[in-house]
Amino acid sequence: MKRHRLAACACAALFAGGGAALADTSVETFPEKFFAIDFPATPKITAGIYQAVTAGGTTVPVPAEIYSLQQPGAFYQVTVADLAGSAAEDRHALDHAIAAFRRRPDLALDTAVSHSLTGSRFQLCGRHFGYVGDSERLVYETLYYNPNTRKFYEVVSSVTPAAQSRHGADVQHFQTSLALQADAQSQLPAAPDYPENWKVYKYPQVGFDIRFPAEPTVEAGQYTTDHGITVPATRYWARQGDTLYRLTVANYWETDASPDGPGAEDAVDGAVRLWKKQGTVLSDDSVAISNGQCGRDVVLRTPDNLETRASIFFPATQHRIYIVEVTHSRARGTLDPLDDRRFRESLALATAQ
């Protein structure tokens, strides 16, 4: 366990930096695969096979391009796998890969990351992992999946303890230098404009801003997690016509649902499971808001003919779950999609708390 704690510290230090460019790195661009990355030298490119994870947890071989570079004590590799037409092609391909990766007994780092595609407002959610490999080698892996191109990206680098002083900075820069590029489909519409009544309401003591079409009511209450743990929560809500706009903020910190307790690791998944029990699922997808916080986006139809949409986030720096909800009566017509976007896209979370 001591070795894994040391590895976790080393992994955290790796990703804390911004990955400033080094003098001897080479920016390699591969437009046909929609990415660029900085290698310490020109990589070798080979065709290969990637074992992609299916929804059922099994693996299936898919064609891949492998970009790799071996140096004394250090290794760098990007694998780009094409999931199109395979049993692993799924909008939740990243989630399936994460679930499989978490079964590693030596996992020392597991943290969320997001990535803005160059030339687009489109963002991808990803995952950073770190663990101790053979011969005390520190290994780092970062995973992304673009459901539009059906391409899965795995970035791997490693360094031995003896080579840390020589190659550690290169490994740090490499692992954070990936630049994914937008394809024709990865284009989001421009941010919505806001009528005068849609005002920004700031809650700096909690750590967020959000827009409402009217002054919201603020109510203190409770939230029960998927694990049956009750935590304090605050709800902010307002109505406009037949539409309810509501934000629930539940505090996990210093409760049995805290990061040291049960249930915090899958806080978003647990909230999604609870949400799905309220009606028929129309869609369930990954999302990322403007400041890069990754979460889930769920649309339901309830038995009383309501359509409700929720974006669910759990910023690790705040230890709070955010559920941004828009509910509309289908009997009174369809929900204005622009108003839906105005509310759910307006949540702005502080980067630290």
Secondary structure, DSSP 4 states (H G I P E B T S, - for coil): -HHHHHHHHHHHHHHHS--PPPTT-EEEEEGGGTEEEEESSPPEEEEEEEEEEPTTS-EEEEEEEEEEEEETTEEEEEEEEE-TTSTT--TTHHHHHHHHHTT-TTEEEEEEEEEEPBTSS-EEEEEEEEEE-GGG-EEEEEEEEETTTTEEEEEEEEE-GGGHHHHHHHHHHHHH--EEB--TT--PPPPPP--TT-EEEEETTTTEEEEESSPPEEEEEEEE-TTS-EEEEEEEEEEETTEEEEEEEEE-TTSTTSTTSTTSTTHHHHHHHHHHTTSEEEEEEEEE-TT--EEEEEEEE-TTSEEEEEEEE--TTTTEEEEEEEEEEGGG----HHHHHHHHT--EE-S--
